[in-house]
Amino acid sequence: MIRAKGLGCFLVFLLAVQAVGSVHGAQATVTPAHLEETLKLALAKFKGGESAESLRLLAKAIMQVRQQMPLSIIKLHLCDEIRDYNDYDAKAEFELEAGERLLVYIEPEGFGVNEQDGQYWIKLTQDVEIKDADGDVIFQRNGWVDYHKGFPTPVIPFYITNSIRDIPAGAYTFTFTLKDHFKNTFLTKSFKFVVR
């Protein structure tokens, strides 16, 4: 029997940045002119000695750009250890020894962030499925990650860990679907791994 150990989702966010204008997920359409206007205003505030307001406007500009990015996975690693965001020991190959846990680091980008009442919200879910070489499903969890949380500052880096133990020897395909509920989009990724 396969055991799934606690699933961790962790956020690291910019503590120095305060609440930023109105960014509303997929509903916000930002043109280059909007972005240029925000950046010019940030520079003017900085030159006028209003550093906090300049920082708020720069954060708004970052959020404007992020809202236009497509949902993607920028890092996907099988790991020996995951300590924190971008702090992990990746395996050289997608191979495990018998009894070793499957530990996956996933770093998405381009997910929606909604600003509401001075809080920045994300809403992501993840479905996971593992199939053996014959195509039989040996592990499946829908909504394994269900992350809906608000923060006082814009969410910048985000990562997901998946940890599964007791996978028998064999060749497998790990497939996950990441759903962004604010942008109403999803992506599916797969990788093959072997347990020796």
SULGI-V320595 format. One record per helix or strand. SS is the DSSP state (a for helix, b for strand). FROM is the first residue (numbers start at 1). LEN is the number of residues. If there is no record, write none. Layout:
BEGIN
{{SS/FROM/LEN} {SS/FROM/LEN}}
END
This chain:
BEGIN
{{b/3/3} {b/9/5} {b/24/1} {a/25/3} {a/32/16} {a/51/18} {b/72/13} {b/87/4} {b/95/2} {b/102/8} {b/114/3} {b/119/14} {b/137/15} {b/155/11} {b/170/11} {b/185/11}}
END
